[in-house]
């Protein structure tokens, strides 16, 4: 009998690709249009230059974004989403929709009178 690896379904790999506080926000911004580094920094208040650089490098290594360096003076670099990144953005959007539904469910549950049992626990 062959034992499956713990992440044979691929979910863990997806979580690694979007792990970190800023990757989902970067995916969102880049799906709208390409951005320069300074633009991304302005769009994501609170991110440090170091962390932005790290996250962009990781996402580029994972094939989620592309870095385009233009041979101009002054130098210009833009980041854009790849088709693989777009497909992950679709999955993240579905997760965000689920998250909103879950938050609404929790809010309804918090305000509903207690009945002594939890239907969701069945």
N, C-alpha and C positions, 0 to 999 in steps of 0.2 A: 504494500500500500504506500503510495507516494503522499508525503505530507506537503501541504501548501504553505508557502511563506505567509507570515501574518498579514501582509498587504497585497495578496494576490489579486484583489479587486481593483487596485489602483488608487483608492481613495487617499491613502497615505501620501502617495506621490503628488497628488493634486494639492493636498494640504501643505506639503513642503514647498511647492511652487508658489503658493500664495501666502505662506507663513510670513510673519513679520507684520508690524503695525501698519506699514505704508503700502505694501504691494497692491492690495485691492484698490486703494485710492489712486495709485499710479496707473493701474490698468484702466480705471474709469476715465481718468483725465486723458490718457493717450488714445482711448478708443474714439474720442471726439475729434482729435486732430493731433498731428505731431507737435511737440513742444521742445523748447530749448531748456537747458538745465535750470537757468535762473527763473524761467516761467514756472517750472514745476515747483521750485522752492517757494515761490510766491503763492502758488495755488494750494500748497500744503503747509499752512502755518504750523510751526512747532517742530518740523523736521529739521534736523541739522544737516549741514553740508556733507559731513562724513557718512551719516546714515543714508542720505539720498544717494550718494555715490555707491555705497555698498549694495543697496537695494537694486539700483539700476544695473550694476554689474551682474548681480545674481540673476536678475530677470533676463538679461541679455544672454548669459550662459545657459539659461533654461529655454532659450528660444522664444520667449514671450514678447520681447521687444527688440527693435533693431536700433543701432546707433549709427547715424549718418554724419560723417565729418566732411564738410565742404572745404575745398581748396580755395579759400578766400582770405583776404586781409580786411578786417580782422577775422581770425578763424571762427567758424560757426559749426556747432554740433547740434543736431536735432535727434530726438528719440521718437520712435513711432511704434505702434503695436503691430505685431506680425499676425498672420492668419491663425497661428497656434494660440497666440495671446487673445485674439478675438474669440476663439472657441472657448477658452477658459473664462473669458468675461461673460459669455452666455451662461456658463455653469454657475458663476458667482452671482449673476443676476437672479437665477432660479433660487439659489440659497438665500439671497436677500429677501426675495418674495416670501419664502418659507419663514424666515426670521420675523418678518412683519406680521404674518399670520399667527405665529407663535406668541409674539408679544401681545397681540390683541386677545388671543385665547387666555393668556395669563391675566390680563387686565379684567376680562369678563369673569374669570374664576375668582379673582380677588374680591370683586364686588357682589358676586352671587352669594345668596344665603347658603350656609353649610347644610348639607343633607346627611352627613354622617358617613358618606362613602364617596369614592372617587371613581367615576366612570372610566377615566383615562387609565387607571391603574389595572384594569381588567385584562 
